[in-house]
């Protein structure tokens, strides 16, 4: 087994750790779990830190447990929240669980017969038949209200406006999460819980419950909450979360997110979000510092994370799509990209709509009459003659050049380039 704590330490992935954790991991193969919120049927990059912790844990020879919080998802974690979340029904939670496991399988080995193969569990399975009376008798009596009130996540909400305070349901959250840890300790021998630094209070409630009820040793380890150098929230864009599922965030948009991080953030993220070894990362950072304008570190980061989440083929498509807008690309590559990627690449580009009956048409009529890309036929002809117009990345060589349905991209779009940087999309209704 490799030293998990040392691995996370140089990567900047440890915020707090209970004494004895490293010794436990060096002593024997250990099981550890991370809780995952199942309120959507896709993970987003805010989950990636916890996922990478589990991946490193498994690569160091230990056994990762991914816990889908079906029961706790029905309650709502008060940590770092200002309001109570919406609650989900069981059917939705099961659907989300299956989708999440499929995504986690890209990062963790669930299927081999190795002793450290990963396990996926759902706390709804052991909570659904646990009666309220049994819970407060078996679990509630071991943790005092004074102890629960001392947690920062509780104090922050209790001190707020009584209309926006904490419900009893949310107040019990740390007990339910603590019971998760106890259940996994009893049934799967789990001795470590990991999570974000905002989870420290909930996690230590679990270790305290295990100590009081079982008299056993249990450990806790948290990672820092990831921030951006400019103070903005990591993983958030104007459109919201960056999702791991391609139906919510295209691989091109996903790739672009990592490609566009700042130099400072790239140096931090390359350690946290990739499995690259220390020597390779240090060499990449040193090369970047010598020529930051080349953005080689961002390119390496974007490649590693995109391949890990979406695979090599989607990464290569994202690179090709990037070259369409920013580099010297070809009409063949343009025609090869799917509709979602095409619209992601040209997001915000002015669009004109025509009917299928408007085709075929010559280039001048199409660009200046059926669409007002040019204010007049004369100006359109002049720019075509000067070589300043391209249709689907091919230079338009004649003002009378025919544009037909065979020119359509994804059977729906025509891309027009006017000059070097001005793009327009013609969409057929």
N, C-alpha and C positions, 0 to 999 in steps of 0.2 A: 504493500500500500504506500502511495505517495503521501506527503504531508499536505493535507487539505488546507490547514490554517496558513501555512507558509505560502501556498499557492494564491489564496485569496488576499493575503496581506500585501504582497507586492503588486497585486492588481488593484489595490485600493478598494477592496470589496468588504472590509470588515469595519463596522461602526461600534459594535459592542459585543462582548462575549463573556459568558459566565466562566468563572475560574474552574479549571479542570477539564474544559472542553477539548483542548488540544491533546491532553494526556489520554483521554478516553478514545479519541480517534486513532491515536498511535498504538493503543493497546490491542484493539480488535476491530474486526469488521462491524460497523455500526450503522443502524438505520436512522435516517433523518427525514423529516417531512416539512413541506411548505404548503400553506393553504392558498388556494386559488379561488378567487371570486367568480362564480358562474353566472353572473348577471347578463352575459352576452354569449353568443355562440361562436365567438372568436376571441382569442387573446390579442392584446395590443402590446406595443413595445414597452409600456410601463410594467408589464409582467416579465420582461426579458431578464431583468436582473435576478429575480428569484429562480427563473428557469436555468440561467447560467450557473447559479449556485448549485442547483441539483445536478447539472451536467458535470461540473467540476467534481462534485461529490462522488458521482458514479465513476468518473475517469480516475479518481484517486483510490478506487477499489471498494468504496462503501455503497450502501443500498439506499437509493432515493425513493421516497414515497410522495406522490403528488396527491394532495387532498383537495377534492372539489367540494366547496362549502355549500352543499345543497341545503342543509339545515340552517347554517349561519347566514346563507343567502336569503333565507326567509325572514331573517331578523334584521340584519343590517348592522355593520360594524361602525361604531361611533368614532373610531380613531380618525383624527384629522378631518372630520366631516362637520359641517355646520347645520345639516338638516337630515332627517330620517329618509332613508332610501325607499324606493318602491319595492314591494315584496312580490316574489314570483311564485307561480303555481308549479306543481310537481312535473307536469308534462313538459313545460318549458325548461325546467332545470335539467331533466333527463336529456332532452335534445342538446342543451348546451354542454352537458358533460361529455356526450359522445363526440361532439365537434372538438372540444378541448383536448380530449385524449388523442384524437387524430393529429392535432397540431403538435402536441407534446412528443409524439412518436418520432418527429424529426430531430428531436434533441436527446431523447432518452431511449435506452434499450429496454423495452417492456417484454420482448418475446423470446429472448434466449433462455437457456437453462442455467446461466451463470448464477452463482449464489448472490450476486449483487444486482440482479435484474430489477428494474423499476416496477413499482406497484402503483396503480391508481385506485383511490378509495373515495367514497362519498359519505360525508358524515350524516347525511339524511338516513342512510341505511341503519345506523345504530341509534339515531335519535327519534325516528318516526313512531316507534312503539314505546318509547320511554315516557311514562306518565309524569305529569307535573308533581304529584305527591311523592313519587319515588325519587325524582330528581332532587327536590329540595331536601328530602331526607338523606339521600346517599351522598349528594355532592354539596348542596348549599350549606350544610352545617360545618363543613371543613374550612370555608373561607368567610371571614368576617366582613360585614359591611364597611367597617373602618378600613380594612385592607383594600377593598374595591374602590372606596371613595378616594384613596390616596393616589390612584392612577391619573396621570396627566390627561388622558383621553376623556376621563369622566369629569375631572375638575373643570376642564375647558367648557364642557357642555352644561354642567350644572350651574355654572356662574353666569350663564346667558339669560336672556329674556325667558320668563316662564312659559310663554307661548311657543318659544322655539327651543325649549330645553330638551332634556333627554327622557324618552319614554321608559317605562319599566322594561319593556321588551328589549330596548337597546342596552339598558343597564345590566341585563343578564348576559349580554354577549360574551363578556370575558369568562363567565362561568361555563358557558357552552363550549367556547374554544378551549378552555382549560380541561374540560371533560374529553374533548377530542384527543388531546395529548395523553391523558390518562388512559383512554381506551386503546390508543395505538401502543402505548407503553405496555399495557396488559396483554394485548392480543398479538402484536407484531414485534414486541421487544424494542420499540422505537425509543431512543434515548436523547434525541436532539431535535429541536424545532428551530427552523430558520425563517427569516422574513425581513421585511423592511424595518428601519429604525422606529417607525411609528407603531410597530407591533410589539415593541419590547414589553410594555405593560401587560398585554394579553398573554404573551409567551411565558413571562415569569409567573403569572397566575397559574399556568399549567404546571410549571416545575414545582411551585409551592403545593399545589394539590397532590401531585405525585409524592412529594416528600411527606405530607401529612397523612395521606391515606395509605400509601404503600411502604413508606420509609425508604424509598429508593432514590438513587441519583439520576437526575435528568438535567439536561443542559440546554442552553439558549445561545443563539448567534444571530446577529442582525447586520444587515448591510446599510450603507448610507442611502438616503433618498437622493436620487440622481437629479442634478440641477444643470442648467445651462450657464455658460460663462456670463451671459448678459442678464442673468436673473430670471429669465423666462422659464416656464414650466416645461420640463423635458417631455418629449413625445406628443406635445400638443401643437397643432397648426391652426390656422384660421378656420379650417374645415373640421377640426376636432382631432380625435385619436388617429394615430398611425397603426392600423390593424395588421395582424399577421395573415389574415384571410384575404386572398386576392379579390374576392367579390366586394370587399369593403375598401381596400386600398390596393391599387394596381401595383404589380412588382416594379413598374417604372417609377411610380410616385414613391414607393418604398425606397428604391435605390437612390432616387434624388434626395430624399430626406437625409440620408447618411452622407451623400456626396457634398451636401451644402452646409454641413456643420462647421463651426468656427475652428481655427487652428488649435486653440486651447482645448476645446471640447473633443476634437479628434484625438489628441494625445491621451485624454482620459478614457474615452469610449473604446479605443482600440484594445485597451487592457480588459475592460469590463465585458464587452459584447463579442469578443472573438476567443477562439481557443488557441491562437497563435502563441508559440513559446516566447519566453522572456527575451532571449537573445535576438530573435527576429523582430520583435516589437521595438526593442531598443535601437536596433539598426534602422528600422523604418522611421522612427522619430528623429534620429540623428540626421538621416537623409533629408527629411522634411525641413528641419531647421536650417539646412544649408540652402534649400531652394523652395521656400514655402509657396511661391507663386505657381509651382507645378502641381500643387495639391495632391501629391502622390500618396500621402497618408490618408486623405479622405477617400481616394480611389480604392486603396487597399481595404479600408474599413467598410466601404459600401459593397465591395466585392464579397468579403468574408461573410457579412451579415445577410446579404441578399441570397447568396448560395446556400447558407445554412437554413434560411427560412423558406425559400422558393425553389432552390435547385439551380444547377449550372445553366440549364436551357433558358430559364426565365431571366437569369442574370445577363446572359448574352443578348437576349432580346431587349433588355433594359438599356444596355450599352449601345446597341444598334439604334434604338429609339432616341437616345440622347444625341447621337451623331446626326440624326435627321435635322434637329433644330439647331445644334451648336457646331456641327462639323460638316465635312464634305461627305455627304451620304448620297445614295443612289435611289432611283425610282424603284428598283427591285426591293431594296430594304424597306422602303416606305410601304409598298404593296404587301409586304410580308407581315406587318404588325397588325394585331387584332384591334377591334374597334375601341375597346376600353383603353388600351395603351395609346392609340391615336388621339383620342379625346384628352387623355392625360397630358400628352406631349404638347398639344396645342390648346390647352386650357386658357380661356380668356381671349383667344383670337377671335376677331369679328366674324360672324357667320351670316351668310345670305341663304335664303331658302327659295328653291324653284321646284316646279313640278316635273315629272318625268317627260311630260309632253314638250317641255322646253328643250329637250335634246333630241337629235343632234343640233348643234349650233356652232357657228364659227367663233373663234376666240374673241374677236372684237365685240360682236353682239352679246356674247355671254358675259364679258367682263364690264361692259359699259352700258348695256341696255337692260338685259335680264337681271344683272346685279350691278350695283353702283360702285364697284371697286375703282373704276375710273369715272371721272365726271363727264367725259365726252369720248366719242369714237376717235377723234383726232388725237387726243392725248394718249389713248390706248395704243393706237397704231404707232405713234412716235416712240413709245417706250418699248414696244415689241421690236421695232426696227433697231433700237439701240441695244438689244439683248438683255433688257432689264425685267423680263417677265418669264416665269417658269410655271408650268402646270404639272403637278405631281412630281416635282423635282426634275423635270425635263424642260430645258429651255424652249420657249415658244419661238419658232423661227419664222412664222408667217402670221400676219393679221387675219388671214382667212383660214388658218389651220382649223380643221374640224375637231370638235370635242363631242364624243359620243358616250353611250352607256358603257362601252368597253373600257373607258377611262376611269370609271368609278372605283373608289377605294371602299372595301367592305360593302360593295353594291349600293353605296349611299352618299359618298363624299368625293369632292374634288378639292385638292389643295392648290391654292394660288399663291405664288410668291412675287411680290412687287418690290423690286430693288433687292438689297441685301438682307434686310431685316423685317420687312413688312409681310406678314402672312394673313391669308384670308381662307375661310372654309366655305365652300358651296355645298349645301345639304339638299338632297332630293327628298321631297315629301312623298 
